[in-house]
Amino acid sequence: MTSLSDLPPRQIQLYLTAPYQCSYLPEQSARSQVVTPNELVDDAVYSQLIRAGFRRSGLYTYRPQCDLCRACVPVRLLVDEFKPNRSQRRTWKRNQQLEATLRELVFDVRHYALYRRYQASRHAGGGMDQDSEDQYRQFLLLSGLNTLLLEFRDCAGLGAADSLHMVSVVDVVEDGLSSVYTFFDPDMPQAGFGTYNILWQAELCRRMGLPYLYLGYWIAESDKMAYKANFQPLEGLIDGQWQRLG
């Protein structure tokens, strides 16, 4: 299902935001189509919305609806056909000491400290590097869906002051997992934590018998988003149809 007409009309309404500065293409103005009311977006409704190109940020469900630009392409990895390339296999092997633990979707001061370090290093000046505790909670800890909060620690780092290296928030939808957001230790770039996390989520999809890993929006012209094309086969939602990219 990629058409919103398949949803009962009473369930959702859509509104278009005013233009705002694009976060990924600095010369562009952006707009979003937003779902309301939030409380009606449950697991079943969101599973349909994500197939129609929507994403969520906290309780806010949206998709790009820009006036003059169609650069944002919703993408998903076909898990059963995915075979890691040589570099990805090395990254997977390098991080086998990491142990994933499912945590409650509640505030943890250690997670927030890691988030602030990550934002300051990777996205300085982008606004999120100044996120308060309340903004962090609204972004990652508010969810009306089946959401997993996973922390990754170095299980070989006994005696270390803090072995926390990565935190990932993932939604479970009907036909896959949706990677909401991941942040990690920015002082260990050689570890490839971002790549490892996608590989880990793809493996979790396999174990759960789910065919897709939804990776958000791919923007070919944005360095921040271009990495998603390294994971193949990738499908993009173009003109209302999911089709292979590359």
N, C-alpha and C positions, 0 to 999 in steps of 0.2 A: 504494500500500500504506500503510494507516494502522494495521493490526493487527499486534501483535507475534507473533501466532500464526503469521504467515508466515515467521518466522525459525526456523531449525532449533533445537530446544530445547537442544542441546549447546553452542550458540554463546554464549548470554548468560544471565545470571541477574540478577534485580532485587532490590534491597533498599530499604527505606524508612528514611530518616534519622529521628532524634529531632527534635522541634520546635526551631526556632531563630527568632530575631527577623527579620522580613521586612525586606529592604533598601529596599523601595519604598513599602510602606504601613506606617508606623511603629506603628500600633495593632494590626497583624496578626501572628500567629504563622505560620511557614511550615514546610513539610516538602518533601523532594525524594525522587523515585524515582531510584535510581542504578544504572547498568549495571556489572556486574562479570563476568569480569575484564577489565581495561583492554586487555590485549594482544590480545584477540579482536575488538576494535572496529576493523576495517579500513575501507577506503573503501566496500566493498560493504555491510557491515553498518551503517555510519554513515549511508549514503544512505537506508537503510530507516528507521533510527531517527529521522532528522530529519523524515521525512514523518509520523512518529508523534508529533511534538511534542518530541523531545529536542533538547538543545543540548550543547555541550561547553565546559569551562573547563580548558585544559591537557589532561591525560589523563583528566579526570573528565567522564563523560557522564551527563546528568541531565535530568529534567523536573519541574516543580512538581507536587506531589501533596499539597496542603494539606487539612486536615481540614474547614474551614468556608468556604474561599474558592476561587473559580475565576476570579479577576481576571486571571491571566496567560494571554494568548491567543497561541499561536504564530502568526506572520504571515509571509506571503511576497508579494512584489510580482510581478504578472503582467507580465513585461518587454515582451512583444510589444505589449501594449495600452497600456502606460504612455506618457503624453504629459506632459512637464513643464509646470507652470503658469507664469504670467508671472514670478513671483518666482524660481522655480527656474531658468528660462531666463536671468534676469539673473545669478544666482549662477554658473551654468555659464560664461557669457561672462566674468565678472569674474575667473575663475580659470584662464583658458586659458594663462597663463604657467607653470602648474605642470607639471612633468615627472615621470611615475611611473617608478620603477626597481624591478625585481624583485631582491630581495636574498636571501641565504642566511638560513635560519631559525636565526641565531646571535646571541649577545649583541653589542650595539653600545652603547657608552657614551653616544653622542649620542642614540640612541633612548631610552635609559633616562632621561637628563636631561630630555628633552621630556616623557616619560611622567610624571615626578615633578612637573614644572611644571603639566601639564594636570590631574593629580589634585588638586594643592593649590589650583588655581583653581576647578575645576568640581565637585569632590567632597570638599571639605575636611570633615574630621570623619567621613567615611564608612568609614575604615579603609584603603582602598586608597591614600590619600595618604601612608601610612606604609610602603608596600610596599618591602621590601629587594630587592637584586639577585636573590636566590634566589627570592623570591616572584614577582617579575616574570618570571623565566625559566620558573617552573612554570606561570604563568598563560598566557603568550603564546608561549613558545618550545618547549614540549614538545607534540609532536603525532605521532600514528601515522598521519596522513592525508596526502592531497595538499593541502598548505597553502602559500599564497603570503604572503610578507612583502614589502610594497610601501612604499617611501618616496616622498614627494612633495616635490620641491624647486622653488624658483623659478628657472626656467631663464633668466630675465631679470636675475637678481640677481648678475651677475658682480662679483666684488670684495667681496661681502658676507662677513662673518666666518663665517656659517653660514646657508645658504639653506634648511635643512630646516624644513618647515612642518607635515608630517603623516606619520603612519605608520599602516598598516592591515594587519590580519591577516585573511585570507580563506581559507575551505576550498572546495575544488572537490568537489561531489557529483554524482551521476548526472544529476540534472535541474536543476541550478542551481549558484549560488554561495551560500555561507553567510557572512554578514558576522560574523566572530568579535568583533573589537574594533578601534576606531579612536581614536587620540588625536592632538591637533593643538595648534598654538601658541595658547594662551589669550589672548594679548595682541593678537590680531587678530580680535575678534568680528565685525567688519563684513565679513570675508571670506566667512563662511558655509562654512567648511571641512567641517563635518559634512554639510550638505546636498550640497555638491559631491561628497563622497566616495560618497554613495549614488547620485548621478547617474552617477558614473564607473563604479561597480560594475555598475549596470544596463546601461551601454553595453558593458562587458566581457562581460556575459552575452550580449548580442546578437551580439557578434563571435564568441563561442564556440558560438553556436547553442543556448544553454541557456534554458529558458522561465521560470525562477524565480530571484528573489533573496530568500533567506531572511534575515529581519531580526530574528530572535530573538523575544522576547516583547513584546507590546503590552499596556499596562495603562492603561485609560482614565482612571483616577483619579490616575495618577502623572505629574507634569509631566516627569519624566526620560524617560518612555516615550511620552507622548502625541504627540510629533512624528511618529511613524511613520505616523499616519493622514493626514499631508499628502501621502503618496505613494500614488496610486491608479491602477488598481484593486488593492486589497489583499485577499488571502484570509486568513481565520483558521481555525484548526483548532478546531471546536466540536463537542462530543459525537462525536468520532472522524471527523468529515467536514470537508473543506476547503470553505468557503463564503465568498462575498464579503461584505466588511464595508462599511458605509456606503451 
